[in-house]
Amino acid sequence: MDTIKDLLEKSGGPDYIMVWIKYFTKPFTIKEAHAKSKSPFDNFISSFNYTPTPLQNIAQLLKTPQTPTELINTFANLFNLNEIPILHHLFFLHSWFESRIEVQRSNFINNIEDFFVRSFICVSYQFRNLLPAVYQGNTCTDLPENCWGLISEAASIIFSFNSVEIQDAYILINYFFTSFQNLQIIFRLSSTNYIRNAIQKLGIILVPYLNLEQTEFAKSLLAFLSNIFHEWTVVFKKDADLNDYSLFTSAFLNTAIEVFFLFQETQVSEIITDLSSIIQYLLTSKDLNDSNFQLITTCFRFLTHSTSFINKSPILIAVVNDLSLVAITYFTDFHVKILPQEDPSDMSLTTCLNNFAKNSLSKKGCLILNQAIYLIFAEMRKYVTNLEDKSSVLVELATRNLQVTDEISLPEKSFSLLIALSYLKITNFEYVANLLKSIPFHIFFPYPLKYEERIQEYQSAFLHFIFLFVQNNPKYQDLMFDFLPKMYPPEKFDLIVYFIPLFRSFVQVQNKRFLETQTFILISEVISPNRGRAYNVQESTLDQLIQFLVASCLFANDHTLIESILDVLIPTSALIHKRYYHFFKPVLKHEFDLVHNVQFFNAVLNYISIILTCIENNSHMYEIVYFIFESFLNGITKFPVDKNILIKSKILTLFAQTIVTFKSNKLFYIFMQIIDYLDSIYPQFTLNNSPQVFEILKNAHPLDSLDKELIHLIEKYAYDTDFQTYKIYKPKAVNFLLKLVEDTEFEDDVMTSLCELCSNNASSAYKLFSNNLLSELLERLSNSIFFKALTLFSIIASQYFSPIVMRDIIKLLRTTENEGLKIAVANCLLDLVSRSQKCPVSSFFNFTEDDKIESVQYNLPLPFSVAFCFRVNKKGLVSSRTIFSIQNGKKILKFMITEKNNICLEINNKNKITQFIGEQVSKQKWHTIVFILKQTSYEFVYDQSTYVKEISLTKFDENSVISFDDSREHKFHGDIGPIFFMKTEKLQTAVEQAHESFISKDFPISCILGYLPTNVSEGMMSGVLKNEISISAEIVPFVSSFVDVIKFDSIFPLTLPLMLIDNGKQGNLYLRSLFGLTVSMITKDEKMEKFFRDSGGFRVFSSILKHTPNALTFDIVHDIMLIYKNVSAESKHDLVKYMILNYDVWMGKDI
């Protein structure tokens, strides 16, 4: 069965009839009360005589075929819509607002809203019949003139009821406003006409009810309001009062933005055209008040949202561009916040930083003091941003406008355009460049410099425009940066001062490209003391440029920014000039605050390096240098762990050269703290740089002062001052230290320490020997601590000697006139020969507290042999300690030194311990061990003694672990020569191969595993296995004694002229020492004896004795007889011939 709704749809009736039916069939209830309790309002309601219409009557009517018009009239008659006059209903509706208390107390309160809706339906129906007469100009008697205002009130009431569904409300209101079919006629009426006023108020009331939830119905309401807006806009210019129009337009446009998607393109086009008319009229109005400004702002806000339509229509684009240009060119009479004028004479750091923080450009453009104009420009910016590349047309139009402007108004119009355009996102550089060329630059930036309020406003607008253009268009920034220098040419370079706020702003937004531009190159040239003649720059300009650069450094936290700024400051060394010195410390401090950044670390080092190369020796420069050293020391803990940067920087070398320049004890003290810390963090860096640094530092001697604290700091860095390991860490530092303390009160203590170190650690002695200390000691033998220096020389030379040192000795003996020195040196050489002992190895490892060789795994199948040499230092003879061990499963083989200082071999075979304890170990004496391990026994050679012991071993597993110094409590202190593991069963073969390889620096033929000191490089040893292993022990790769050196054929003949001595007691002593040296040499080595004889040594010596009558003493005779007993027959023949039976030698001698 069809419903009422179905029947209505079949009959083709409009949807509002269904709402009529809904409300005119509703029943109602009334409170039971006496007639006298009824209020006048209740009587008003009763006068409607409302009786619900039965639904069956409606159904019967709908079944009768009718046209839509007939159907509307049928239901109007059925519901008596014309029965009660419209004015009666309007007053009733008015009571909702006027008599709310009576409404709330009504006996019809339960259904009161339904009565109001029925009255609104009656008003809507009757109003449609009244309007045609109004359009024809007839007087409306049913609705007096003063009651037309109730119409708009009636329209708003339908949205005030909670019981009315929103869809029903829209249906009813749409039916209501469709009565106004000819708004054009109404708006042609006078602005005071009561009918037009009613429609205008109706529009204002309906705007808030554009509900997005009811899209289809909202479209109708939007169309109606759009028509009101259009018709009102056509005539508003004639109105005396624009308040209602502004109120409606603002409300309509703001609401329309929220429902913009409901618009059709034709509607948007019409609105834009209307907006053009509005804005142009308002801008040309003599009374441009705040209300008008607000309306213009709203217009541009709508335009911003309309660009999706505008971009489709070239005509609309042109209209809006023209419209924007009109807005731009009319805002000339307003003020912006000017940039503060800076006092170039105020060079304080505080002012410098304040200027940087406060006197910069805003990312939002000029601060317009007139808030209303600011809002307009803000909306224009949003709109033009949405236009994208099409916005460039605005700039072109603006430029044309300037080009046809007279000179008087050109500055003001240019000013207005720049401000407005700076609020817009312009994207075409060519248009911008043409615009800037059209601006009266000489007025905006006068030369000579001049500061007036209006000119400063011009400048603010100009700089903001450039700044924002660059920020908005990164791809054009290079073109703009190339354009800028044209504004401050060399002959007028002081003009650059005007642009410093612009430069600050680029730095603040971290525009890195700006800092690589021609402008920065120009600044660098200008602040340089060697700037070209083309630049005629005032000192105040230089001051402001320096302040700008300094503040940029202090405010920047990006390493590339600061690097670029420093690239300008550094080459000119601007900050180390006395005028700007107070800026130097804050800049350097800020750099060290950021030094943890790897890239910036490099920039800081470069900065310091270049500054130090510019330093001169004066008190002012000393303060700067001291601050650099101090800052470096304080900031050193923040350094990134990247030694490559330090290595490239050569910073230590520069520090050393600076100390040489000032010869300052304080600088050197800080430097030692720096290098000591760096050594703990970057050991390889200081290892590579320390020798060169201390070689340079020798030239710093003598320092301006010397104290014990500094000496101790150098000693601590150079060697073990506690004598725990007797190690020398930095031999070049020792060389420097000896130079530093020469002829001072500290020299003796330093010499004493070095003697202790070298006598107890062969590695330490070797380090000093390899750093040419012996030759340096020979050079200082004439000072007050002659014997202490000679003692150190003897300690080192007794372990390591070279032909070069021998030549230096010969040179000293030839040139010195100090007879006492000659005798002492000769006796030292004699002592070296007498104390010399053959070293069984040509290289060795030196072990102290923490030194070790990485443990390795290797297959040692039985039988195998082990051969090595070792010696212990003073500390090594204190307690039991392991040299090295071999572990195979539960079997452990250890080579040890016992608590009683005996050599010990311990074999732990599954917890069954067998020990062999040999002879005592001597301090600083080499001992040789060759050991063969078999299944049932082992053979052990210790020095010249051989031992054989029986033992029962289970079979060795595949892998044995070889460990060095595995003692946790007591470490081995001493030297270990090459170590060889050999596959041989014969002890004598192992001994012969081992002794030969100890000297030859090569592996034995039968070697299966070997440790050679000469195979160590940068802490890694090769040749042990296929892979390298780590080693922390010191390496002594070369051993050559004094006796080894004098065996060279080229050395000994040089000693013969030393025997040419003067007569006298000292000469005799000298001759005695030299002759004793000769005796020692030729009696200890057959080769040396033969060379002495063949080179005419005996003949030369007899000649010396012949020409020095007092030289032949009982001691010399004793030495001659000693030679005779210990030389070959050929040498005896020469000795007898030239000396013993030589009459000239003995003539006149009383012996």
Steps between C-alpha positions, in 0.01 A plus 500: 500500500638839400596747769419869496857569385467248215173653388651850508798392291270335245295815470815707436449730793794704641680370811389789722139373480614193691626732777162680493322170540733404787419810703132545411413144594681513835278467807560723798432494872405779736524529873160480664424834651212735555436755237597776734849341534575546131760761416463748214760292317285187538202692369718604204568134423137405544401759242665283231225239554748231409350156447722214377402376156431125482753309289225313317369831364849584371535155343167542328609836357831360372320223315320762291712590192619863519774719360770621745345848506156358564646278770661799678172693492307196618718456807511875568121494513496180701731648763340847487835671427324819392238504772697710750676815372879495461543783748326290768751218445798740496402642837460150634849408376635821647374392842763224500762772538294763676300297759717201580377477861133483394591238242665286769188529723254418224249217539608392150867471599521133402419584136589868484773457235254327267271807517793727406596276205139504371498881524830515304344279230203738478732803482707336222191417293337841537830687447542338157166646400589849625830544314368516142302811590809651660708432189234690302534798733163460672454573867461194719207553735527159665849576631555858619834666430615492859437127528728379220782465747313206652558299182871439572416419860253239385764337279743453787248339734481180302859415605432576866287193581655181633201293395532597134717271296773690319393354167146628553636839597697529174198388293283767661759776476573416136129529424502833681792671320398369157226760527765760414523427132594854398760637743627742237178704525518507879867617511425773249286655767636769726739387774237623748216304343330276751474206259873512408595535864297193582673294233845625613427402860370167376834436328696593813287263711519204261882498452581302816262220396710368211520153654747260339304199623214589262699545181213494251286748695806715586568543128163668457560727796852581370357591161243729662763674713732530199222678312447738791878569508516565127195728484604688810856544368361653181332781693696531827711791373186718502417416859563761762573241771711195423479339842233244407675426172838449671338282763328282243797480260749409770268238646411360157863478374634349820222241504533438127866404553390219728253364244706592196463158341126567458567781251467467130766661281257762367413601853868541594566705186214733580615542861859578393376767264291644780804494733699696244230765501493508880877530551552761232218710639619472859862583409393811313273604780595814690385339820718188516421395857576187699169345404585537132845354558344201669265451210792513253681239710197274485482545121859382461437214736229376264727553199761281664254211501383566146829439317398149399229664287710800403779287354254366247408839362752747351239772517453447873876500551529836332214637706653390828850616408368843413306493819815419705699768325235757588530397864879520490525843345249670725665423835761774502400696802602270780804425715710194570733421783844627403830326566683667791789724410828359629773702663825401323706650781361251755733204462391308809424131463161545670389756243636283223289203613192712567515639148520151359207377707267797460602687188418234244226435252182313575413181317144639478601820325481860619322555826211720386386721783146526359351165597213525253737542204719222636203259493424593140855428392504178696192380314641620169810293567295184549309570183803570283680195643218285370535662158853354483691603184210711374571745780799632304259698288445719805865602503492582133190714548660669802813584301295652219311701755827641638636581157208732429501661844619858540821565698319662791281202581752235384667446842170457679357268237823300488488475877143372492572250226806356675314448823204339331710283270715387790185346642444309178692198377657629181672235288650681198845657539492689171186689603652569843824633352304737273295613796810580708649695212186711484522600866672834583805342666672834567203607712468169684876478569652851495875551474668634711315303765197676639240385750144636496189326620327475162820392326547229759147382428589483131809296584306264722256429218778451246707263715201296608399455139843366401527281808162335452553455127822310564341291774201414284705425189818307584557424133536873427712587803827496305360748248389731778832470681679593178265795464564639849862626456379743234332691780828575681766552232867554604479878473194502731572194706381668820148435369548142615422617853135537401495131405650355817153415644439299182829315543419426864168352399658266247736379771216455748305277261824311429513585134834334433513603136499868595827454684668388178394798293678796347382715789703303750801510272465877485474524878815291530687733267377813672581402857844382390782745578615451139173596334521660159488871435163464332335470842457830678352372826440684824628348823145487635406274208784265586388497861145403409617228260724350768217515754271325253752222439572453869133483594440258213764270644353519847141443391566228244506138608543340160859406424483594130361842586774572748763363264383740230501795740843407628622477141441874487646583840800269491697614193484860614584413862254774582430391855862507610525872431491694821183690408299177481689290751210491747302302241760230466442314826121462468535373143760242595301392805189449288697288256620273776143465625422332167825313453337161569368514144747319273468743209516803724798357683687531172387862462622589849840347436531688172402824670756459778765395252461805279487736796820353643679549171425874522630542854783739575701518820348781706301527821166546324551193286615301802159547664331362190736204479458422868123505460523266200715255695273520803183457293648204317587334830154566650319383186715197435264263682228578244711397202350226282712185490626552147878514483495561124381855552776566752763343276406725211488809717867501611370686805769370736772621267344845495475504878866408522601773254296750699680403821829552319381848403412605855731269698231500769507264795122540548422415138725198517336382822155510336639334190636210705156451656348500152742251353476277807121482467514447125744218556241316708226548240692497171820304578582439135462870424747611765731211415525632145515868592693507827850459347452791262341716769782457749759553233340840437475572871875478539510845346290632790800463733546692717142565618421825679489300824535142615348333804483158656132458417561533126802270514296237682219528241745440216664214686165336567417522132842379383572210734400297805575733789394240759757246374244221484560400140814708432342587168575800285182594313613791287873502422479828306347658807801376698737659250307824532496477879876465512532806280256691722676425828851548366705716737208527746441371851275226363757341272657269757167352613393434143831333418474284810151384402609413148796302627264299722261433212764399246693278738186301582318489166678418177204623298524844659872515427432400140240771455743768608777345290279490188411867559867600476535580868858371513620764256307768688659390826844532345418859408421594860796333669663835575233622747486480877359146518761354271530167684121448531461547124792264437342244734175505302702479181687196632178325612341533157818446298580180688174358358473668160766659288534613138766621257345844506551524875857379458569771244351761734733380776801524271394846392470605865843365587654673202347840561480540877778677684380370833755236598287379787213440260727307267614273779145445628369408155797274432447325833129469418587326174743276680227417750261416216750251360573343837131471595379398159327166484377321196123532455343172391216671308479773243147610606263441791166571669493717812231415758381712793179521709226472238688374197407171341477302179163367392449133579491265200385146433730267312553129446823406676548125437751321720793524489563873456756750623484857626792745488520853633718750684393723787630743757326668791531853628524615858126470567491156344695355791244557773255209496396193305382575149423307180684574175265302281298179510367225274166340586371185333176384652579431865875509435680826574864578430640819658832680481527697824726696729461392863486723803869420560573613144573155359397394156222243527330261259166378632296225335148442628383168355138462605570664837823300546763771526866447405747784547854553387677784680820622339760759576430852619400775261726808492372851453561648156673184378383299201409137564436243229253211523458215253244239602391176328185323620450133419241243601716350772756771578618851442840656443576843631794729416542805723791719388789250478344228719300205368244300698305187410192391695263211457126568487186319395257702287175405339467587133462870418169611352490683169493850646731646759453849643818705524469789747746768609505641848172348619569587864230728637695624799864507391595603148825413328732803478779457254595410145424193291679438174357313200308185598506195276301177516682235297423151379823321595600216733870586528590754764827606334319570171242714680778690680699571185199608295367719782829683566547570131143630461524717813762706318384469138145627564357205307311181586695175554470234228299266722282778647128430513401811696704812567483840671734758343514858637595628155164376368302743719336808351252733672419253774447199270744211448509296182668170429371328814199349329319567176319784674661786689481517879506804724792592721537783751862439603771745395716395207878542476569412135875563504788412734857609429770528769814711513715197415277429198555853374878514534526185289403704194811563284405864452493577870829393654742706283323809614621433854869509410538882466355528852833382632668826397513661843689770678764443764400537859319313769156527335645388171650191664167412656327543168763283327458237769123490441533484122766231517285301739214528254729378223615205706141402573403518133788306346516231766127420482453462127730333249364706213561823685853385591580426136357832383703688765819324392441540125410869535835572673356538845812380683719733296271799573493422868880473523525836328275655764713354781815622330380861473348515849792424736281497810232273355677171549403396853491172688127473415574531130776238528252274679249544216772426240575170671130420521470549126801277440342217696163514322571562130605288209859434391476755219393771742771397749755548223384856435474575867862390561625675190335840547467525874690252719830509306465858378795690655341840427204413718703396804787740469537713811208336679546421865290189525 
